[in-house]
Amino acid sequence: MSKIGFINANIFDGVHNTIHSDAWLVVDDQSGRIIQVGSGQMPTVDQAVDVNGKYIMPGLINAHTHITDDPATSDGGVSKALPETVVDAIHFLQQLLKSGCTYIRQCGSTYGVDVQLNELIHKGKIKHVPSIMASGRAFTMTGGHGDYQNGGYIVDSEDEMRKKVRENFKRGAQCVKLMAGGGVMSPGDAMDEAQLSVEDMKVAIHEAHNKHTIVAAHAEANPAIQNSIDAGVDSIEHGFYVTEKQVEQIKERGIYLVPTVVAAWSVVTYGAEDLPAWEYDKMNAAIDNLYANIHMAYKRGVKMALGTDAGTPYNNFETTTPKEIELLVTKEGFTNFDALHTSYHSAELMGIDSDYGSIEDGKVADFIILDDNPLTDVRAVQQSDKSVYKNGVKEY
């Protein structure tokens, strides 16, 4: 075992609203874990890395990505053949890591290819990418959100859901994504359209929880949000039209909300000229409700996890995770700490917080190094040339 010490640092540990000054951390280069964090005199190490007064914070954990989608294409990249999808997905993963994301949760993949990519990452055949919680394909109904060629699994009964979820886990999926209602990017439905039933979703949730993993529900409006709560999902994605009554239910049941504000902001900011009118108009009509309702949910104490919906129009993989943190502050009224803390909530949601999400003794040494203090200005995480470490090794 060789001990590497990162010295002369300011450390934001990810869980406390403070900066630890004159601090250091020691990493075991074999396990890739943090041995010790402290301030003042550092124990003897085999190698010292002088941080020169910069700021160390945990790597970002993005709980809602779509690495097989393409933010630069009009159809989201769903028409791409499998080889091109794979090549682009690897590139997008590398961009995510460079942006500071050291762990992601997939929320539906074309071809279900994230499962195979995850296997190759574990074999060491794909380099410079974040860790993945792979979902495989999402689950939708005939004609529902995500029903496109090589897209979601089509399930129209409880038995179909049970079989397809089991098959997805057999292929190597680690979590489940359900389409509870219509969406902005679906031409044939409305955001307030319920799709998968409560009964169908309960089947998927039972199968996932039996595997000790989690279920996310795409639910932008009602009744999909209420159906997702009633079914017992672990996270509600988007939640544009969440109500005060539902917020209390979400809190009571320990459900996380993943608002993906940047996905809406990107469409409204950049999409007026290029997107189909029906798609732009859907989002433009909803964005003020998103801002108001997510702000209300935050003020009432709902746990928010960090997620971006990366891969949707103009919502790239290189810059929008740090941008989401800024928007939580500027559009939703979060404090700087609470916006940054959403990344730790992602670790909690994903069940990986015993190993990831904070700078603490014994945890995996996934962290980024910034020039400026993120608690003073969250835009510090947008630094393009930040240093990114995974398992104590510098990747970028």
Secondary structure as GFF3:
##gff-version 3
##sequence-region A 1 396
A	DSSP	beta_strand	3	11	.	.	.	ID=ss1
A	DSSP	beta_strand	20	28	.	.	.	ID=ss2
A	DSSP	beta_strand	33	39	.	.	.	ID=ss3
A	DSSP	beta_strand	47	50	.	.	.	ID=ss4
A	DSSP	beta_strand	55	58	.	.	.	ID=ss5
A	DSSP	beta_strand	60	65	.	.	.	ID=ss6
A	DSSP	alpha_helix	82	98	.	.	.	ID=ss7
A	DSSP	beta_strand	101	106	.	.	.	ID=ss8
A	DSSP	three_ten_helix	110	112	.	.	.	ID=ss9
A	DSSP	alpha_helix	113	122	.	.	.	ID=ss10
A	DSSP	beta_strand	131	133	.	.	.	ID=ss11
A	DSSP	beta_strand	139	140	.	.	.	ID=ss12
A	DSSP	beta_strand	153	154	.	.	.	ID=ss13
A	DSSP	alpha_helix	158	171	.	.	.	ID=ss14
A	DSSP	beta_strand	176	179	.	.	.	ID=ss15
A	DSSP	alpha_helix	198	210	.	.	.	ID=ss16
A	DSSP	beta_strand	215	219	.	.	.	ID=ss17
A	DSSP	alpha_helix	224	231	.	.	.	ID=ss18
A	DSSP	beta_strand	235	238	.	.	.	ID=ss19
A	DSSP	alpha_helix	244	253	.	.	.	ID=ss20
A	DSSP	beta_strand	256	258	.	.	.	ID=ss21
A	DSSP	alpha_helix	261	270	.	.	.	ID=ss22
A	DSSP	alpha_helix	277	299	.	.	.	ID=ss23
A	DSSP	alpha_helix	320	330	.	.	.	ID=ss24
A	DSSP	alpha_helix	336	350	.	.	.	ID=ss25
A	DSSP	beta_strand	367	370	.	.	.	ID=ss26
A	DSSP	three_ten_helix	378	382	.	.	.	ID=ss27
A	DSSP	beta_strand	387	390	.	.	.	ID=ss28
A	DSSP	beta_strand	393	394	.	.	.	ID=ss29
###
